Amino acid sequence: MRRLLPSPPPESLSSGKRPKVGATAPVTESIPVLGPAKSWKVEAEQLTSLYKRDKDIDDEANAIHTREYLCSQAYKSQSRTSGEELYDHIIADLNRLGLVRTKYQKQFHEAAMHACLYWIYGPEYERLRRELMRRLNLPSINSEVLCITPRRYGKTTMVAMFAAVMLMRIPGLQIAIFSTGKRASQAMMQKIVVFVKKLKGGAERIVARNDEHLYIAASAQLDAKGNAKKLGRDCKDDATTSHLMSFPANENGNLTL
């Protein structure tokens, strides 16, 4: 039988010396140098905090999906108010714009809808205020939403989606959007127009538009052949026509109207 010997160390081969029979190469192990126990504890706490934050965000996204489903399914056996139907239509339109909304965008849209309950429910708002707080699990109803995110996080897209749907669904609504510069305000306007045209009848309801103003009629006017008529200035000045204003700020940060 042939006896297998361990491989000689590389330095003995390079020096030309013949290794002794039965000699074994020294075994070296790299022992990781551990930092202070305190740093490992801090890192573990940070990882735990990040995990809890992501879990809370996922739970909130699932809760939003559940609330949207319940709002669309509840009270079907009862007489539903126009505000409830409009609330459902807004959610449905946000899902019809050809984009899959992220959980952060859904969270923003839900918060924005809660801030706009007065305009969504109209005359029914005061009567249904407590019922809305109970149904939507709101401790109070606020009319402001603060959203701070990093760059490239979809802020312009989610604002444009919400503005387009609200302009199409609520007649006579006026929305003002202030951007950091002229190019940003023009990009916002272009996105909103694109989303409006993706909704049914959106292109036919655009009365007039430029870089700073967009007018949406309450309904499309059709001629005898079923084609959309060109909407004139009379429709632009109508009280039911929704109006969007997208203004930039100057180099000093002051708004330019």
C-alpha positions in Angstrom: 0.0 0.0 0.0 1.2 3.5 -0.8 1.4 5.8 2.1 0.0 9.3 1.5 2.1 12.1 3.0 0.9 15.6 3.6 2.0 18.3 1.2 5.2 20.1 2.2 5.0 23.8 3.0 5.6 26.1 0.0 8.7 27.8 1.5 10.5 24.4 1.6 9.9 23.8 -2.1 11.1 27.3 -3.1 14.3 27.0 -1.1 15.2 23.7 -2.8 15.5 21.8 0.5 14.0 18.3 0.5 11.5 18.0 3.3 11.9 15.2 5.8 9.7 12.2 5.5 6.7 12.4 7.7 7.1 16.1 8.2 3.8 18.0 8.3 3.2 21.6 7.4 2.3 23.9 10.2 -1.3 24.7 10.3 -2.2 28.3 10.8 -5.7 29.7 11.4 -6.8 33.3 11.1 -8.5 34.2 14.3 -11.0 37.0 13.9 -10.3 40.0 16.0 -13.4 40.9 17.9 -14.2 44.4 18.8 -15.4 45.6 22.2 -18.6 44.0 23.4 -20.3 47.4 23.5 -19.9 48.0 19.7 -21.5 44.6 19.0 -24.3 45.4 21.3 -24.9 48.7 19.6 -24.9 47.1 16.2 -27.3 44.4 17.3 -29.7 47.1 18.6 -29.5 49.0 15.3 -30.3 45.8 13.4 -33.2 45.1 15.7 -34.5 48.6 15.3 -34.3 48.4 11.5 -36.1 45.1 11.5 -38.9 46.5 13.7 -39.2 49.6 11.4 -39.5 47.5 8.3 -42.0 45.2 10.0 -44.1 48.2 11.1 -44.1 49.5 7.5 -45.1 46.2 6.1 -47.9 45.9 8.8 -49.1 49.4 7.9 -49.1 48.6 4.2 -51.2 45.5 4.9 -53.5 47.5 7.1 -54.0 50.1 4.3 -54.8 47.3 1.9 -57.3 45.9 4.4 -58.9 49.3 5.0 -59.2 50.0 1.3 -60.9 46.6 0.8 -63.3 47.1 3.7 -64.2 50.6 2.4 -65.0 49.2 -1.0 -67.0 46.2 0.4 -68.7 47.6 3.5 -72.2 48.9 3.6 -73.1 47.4 0.2 -76.3 46.0 1.7 -77.2 49.5 3.1 -77.8 52.7 1.3 -74.4 54.2 0.7 -73.7 57.9 0.7 -72.2 59.8 -2.3 -69.1 60.4 -0.2 -68.5 56.7 0.4 -68.9 56.0 -3.3 -66.5 58.8 -4.2 -63.9 57.5 -1.7 -64.1 54.1 -3.3 -63.8 55.6 -6.8 -60.7 57.6 -5.8 -59.0 54.4 -4.6 -60.0 52.5 -7.8 -58.7 55.4 -10.0 -55.3 55.4 -8.2 -55.0 51.7 -9.1 -56.0 52.4 -12.8 -53.1 54.7 -13.6 -50.9 51.9 -14.9 -48.4 51.9 -12.0 -48.0 49.5 -9.1 -48.0 51.7 -6.1 -45.3 51.0 -3.5 -46.3 50.6 0.2 -44.9 54.1 0.9 -47.0 55.6 -1.9 -50.1 53.8 -0.6 -49.4 55.1 2.9 -49.1 58.7 1.5 -52.3 58.4 -0.6 -54.3 57.1 2.4 -53.0 60.0 4.6 -53.8 62.5 1.8 -57.3 61.1 1.4 -57.9 61.4 5.2 -56.8 65.1 5.0 -59.2 65.6 2.1 -62.3 64.0 3.7 -64.0 67.4 3.9 -63.9 67.7 0.1 -64.6 64.1 -0.6 -67.7 63.9 1.6 -68.9 67.5 1.1 -72.1 68.3 2.9 -72.2 64.9 4.5 -68.8 65.5 6.3 -70.1 67.0 9.5 -72.8 64.4 9.9 -70.4 61.5 9.2 -67.3 62.8 10.9 -67.4 60.6 14.0 -68.4 57.6 11.9 -65.4 58.2 9.6 -63.1 58.4 12.5 -64.3 55.1 13.8 -64.3 53.4 10.5 -60.9 54.6 9.4 -59.4 54.2 12.9 -58.5 57.9 13.2 -57.9 59.5 16.6 -58.5 62.9 14.9 -58.9 64.2 11.4 -56.1 66.5 10.3 -56.1 68.6 7.1 -52.2 68.5 6.8 -49.8 65.8 5.7 -46.1 65.9 6.1 -44.0 63.5 4.0 -40.2 63.6 4.1 -38.3 61.0 1.9 -34.9 60.7 0.2 -34.3 61.6 -3.4 -35.6 59.3 -6.1 -38.3 58.0 -3.8 -41.3 58.6 -6.0 -42.6 61.8 -4.4 -43.4 63.6 -7.6 -45.2 60.6 -9.0 -47.3 59.9 -6.0 -48.3 63.6 -5.7 -49.1 63.7 -9.5 -51.2 60.6 -9.2 -53.3 62.0 -6.3 -53.7 65.4 -7.9 -54.9 63.9 -11.2 -57.5 61.7 -9.6 -58.8 64.4 -7.3 -59.1 66.9 -10.2 -61.1 64.3 -12.2 -63.4 63.2 -9.3 -64.2 66.4 -7.5 -65.8 69.2 -9.6 -64.6 72.7 -8.9 -61.6 71.7 -6.9 -58.6 74.0 -6.8 -55.1 72.6 -6.2 -51.9 74.6 -5.9 -48.5 72.9 -6.0 -45.3 74.7 -5.3 -42.0 73.2 -6.5 -38.3 74.1 -6.0 -37.8 75.5 -9.5 -39.4 76.1 -12.9 -38.3 72.8 -14.4 -39.6 70.8 -11.4 -43.0 72.6 -11.6 -43.2 71.9 -15.4 -42.3 68.2 -14.8 -45.0 68.0 -12.2 -47.6 69.5 -14.6 -46.6 67.1 -17.4 -46.9 64.1 -15.1 -50.4 65.2 -13.9 -51.6 65.7 -17.5 -50.3 62.2 -18.4 -52.2 60.6 -15.5 -55.4 62.6 -16.3 -55.3 61.3 -19.9 -55.0 57.7 -18.5 -58.3 58.0 -16.8 -61.6 57.5 -18.7 -62.6 60.6 -20.5 -59.7 62.6 -19.1 -58.3 63.8 -22.4 -61.8 65.1 -23.5 -62.3 67.0 -20.2 -59.1 69.1 -20.4 -60.3 72.7 -21.1 -56.9 74.5 -21.2 -53.4 74.0 -20.0 -50.0 75.6 -20.0 -46.9 75.2 -17.8 -48.6 76.6 -14.8 -52.4 76.1 -15.1 -54.6 73.1 -15.9 -58.4 73.2 -16.2 -60.5 70.1 -16.0 -64.2 70.2 -16.9 -66.7 68.4 -14.8 -67.8 66.3 -17.8 -66.9 65.9 -21.5 -69.2 67.7 -23.9 -70.1 65.6 -27.0 -71.6 66.6 -30.3 -74.4 64.7 -32.2 -71.8 62.2 -33.5 -70.5 61.4 -30.1 -67.2 63.3 -30.6 -65.8 65.6 -27.9 -66.4 69.2 -28.5 -63.7 71.8 -28.1 -64.2 73.3 -24.6 -64.1 77.1 -24.7 -63.5 79.9 -22.2 -67.0 79.6 -20.8 -66.3 76.2 -19.5 -62.9 77.3 -18.2 -64.7 79.9 -16.0 -67.4 77.6 -14.9 -67.6 77.0 -11.1 -67.6 73.2 -11.6 -64.3 73.2 -13.6 -61.3 72.0 -11.5 -58.2 74.1 -11.6 -54.6 73.1 -11.0 -51.8 75.6 -10.4 -48.2 74.5 -10.5 -45.8 77.3 -9.5 -42.0 77.4 -9.1 -39.9 79.2 -6.5 -37.1 81.6 -7.4 -33.4 81.3 -6.5 -34.1 82.9 -3.1 -36.7 80.3 -2.2 -39.6 82.7 -2.5 -42.7 81.6 -4.3 -43.5 83.2 -7.6 -47.2 83.6 -8.4 
